[in-house]
Amino acid sequence: MVIIASARARKHFTARLMLTKLGIMEEHERGVSKRQLGAFMALVGIIGFGAILAIDVVDVGREGGIGPAQTIALALMAVCAIIGLSLIPLGDAPA
């Protein structure tokens, strides 16, 4: 009796039903494109670079200028912006 009930349940449980119940993306739906990812990374890198420099300008009372932590952060933001700018020309291919 239990085997028959589970066979009926398996018969009605299809892959299409699973996709709709779980909300999994289907093939025709697309994720983030390389252009979108590149624009986001470039924006984060440029804003981050400017924010790090602005911290040094606003905090005028402190002596010593840009330290090693700020230098590393500036380099990481610059790399993020460069990678982002290099992704933009790749177009609408999925990232």
C-alpha positions in Angstrom: 0.0 0.0 0.0 2.8 2.4 0.9 4.7 1.6 -2.3 1.6 2.4 -4.4 1.1 5.7 -2.7 4.7 6.8 -3.2 4.5 5.7 -6.9 1.5 8.0 -7.3 3.3 10.9 -5.7 6.3 10.4 -7.9 4.1 10.3 -11.0 2.6 13.7 -10.2 6.0 15.3 -9.2 7.6 16.5 -12.4 10.6 18.6 -13.1 8.4 21.5 -14.3 6.5 21.4 -11.0 9.8 21.4 -9.1 11.0 24.4 -11.0 7.8 26.4 -10.3 7.7 25.3 -6.6 11.3 26.1 -5.9 11.5 29.3 -8.0 14.6 28.1 -9.8 15.6 30.1 -12.8 14.7 28.6 -16.1 17.0 28.7 -19.2 15.4 31.7 -20.8 15.8 33.8 -17.7 19.2 35.5 -17.4 21.3 36.5 -14.5 23.7 39.4 -14.3 25.5 40.3 -17.5 29.2 41.1 -17.8 28.4 44.7 -18.7 26.2 45.1 -15.5 28.8 43.5 -13.3 31.6 45.6 -14.8 29.6 48.8 -14.4 28.9 47.9 -10.7 32.6 47.1 -10.0 33.8 50.2 -11.7 31.3 52.3 -9.8 32.3 50.7 -6.5 36.0 51.1 -7.3 35.7 54.8 -8.3 33.5 55.8 -5.3 35.7 53.8 -2.9 38.9 55.4 -4.3 37.3 58.9 -3.9 36.0 58.1 -0.4 39.4 56.9 0.8 41.1 60.1 -0.5 38.3 62.2 1.0 38.9 60.6 4.5 42.5 61.8 4.3 41.4 65.3 3.2 38.7 65.7 5.8 40.9 64.4 8.7 43.2 67.4 8.4 44.4 67.4 12.0 46.1 64.1 11.7 49.7 64.0 10.7 51.4 61.4 8.5 49.3 61.5 5.3 48.3 58.3 3.6 49.4 55.3 5.6 50.0 51.7 4.5 46.4 50.6 5.2 45.1 53.4 3.1 47.6 52.6 0.3 46.4 49.0 0.2 42.8 50.1 0.1 43.5 52.6 -2.6 45.2 49.9 -4.7 42.3 47.5 -4.2 39.8 50.1 -5.2 41.9 50.9 -8.3 42.1 47.2 -9.3 38.4 46.9 -8.7 37.7 49.8 -11.0 40.1 48.6 -13.7 38.6 45.1 -13.7 35.1 46.6 -13.9 36.1 48.8 -16.8 37.5 45.9 -18.6 34.3 43.9 -18.2 32.0 46.5 -19.7 33.0 46.0 -23.4 32.3 42.2 -23.1 28.6 42.9 -23.6 25.6 41.0 -22.5 27.1 37.6 -22.0 26.3 36.1 -18.6 28.8 36.7 -15.9 
